[in-house]
Amino acid sequence: MTGARTRRWAWRALGMIAIVVVAITFWPTPVDKPFQSALARLLGVLHRHGLPEWITYSVVESASNVVMFVPLGALIALLAWPSLWWVSGLLGFVASLTIELTQALLLPQRFASAGDVVANTAGALLGGAAICVLRYVQLGRQRR
């Protein structure tokens, strides 16, 4: 799972995904602003058709923060020593804290949030844990 070819691919993918995350998080205005009313209307329609009422705009926004950091965490864990998969969460936390502090200090139209730090860190940890589980399964298959 961590041959030279896989590592090269993982580094390239990590770089590309990092660029996308930086573009999204350091955009001067919230990237979801043009879609807020459309998403709110869609959620209203979905609520009328059985979507639980607790799934609100803020829940979707928080979930998107988790999802955005899952690939970063997975790639970091893939590039780390197998026993250091948890570093993905630590680096996700540092990256997220840097993003939120930068938004608070330099981007007045953005909203820095401790909740975003938690969601981003959780996403990075989930990605890292997924790689840890996949490695464990792969190791079990190799021992058979």
C-alpha positions, 0 to 999 in steps of 0.5 A: 500500500505504500510503495514508491509509486503510491507515495508519489501519487499520494504526495501529488494528490495531497498537494492538489487537495491542499491547494483546493482547501487553501483556495476554499478557506482563504477565499475573501468571502464565504464560498457558500454565500451564493448558494445559501438560499438555494440550499435552504430551499432544498433543505425545506423541500427535503424536510417536507419529504421526510428529511429529519428537521435536525439536518439544518444548514449549519449541520450541512456546513459542519459536515462539509468541513468534516468531508473536506478534511477526510482526504487530507487526513487519509493522504497524510496517514498514507504517507506516515509510518503506519503507527503514526496514522494519528498524526493526520489529526494533529496536522489537521488540527494545526492546519485548521487552527491556522486557517481559522486564525487567518480568517479571524485576523485577515478576512473580515467577511469570513467567520472563524469558528472553534466548531470548524476547527473541531469539524476539520480535525475530526475529518482529518482523524477520520481519514487517518483512521480509515487508512489505519483500518485499511492497513490492518485489513491488508496486513491480516490478508497478507498473514493468511 
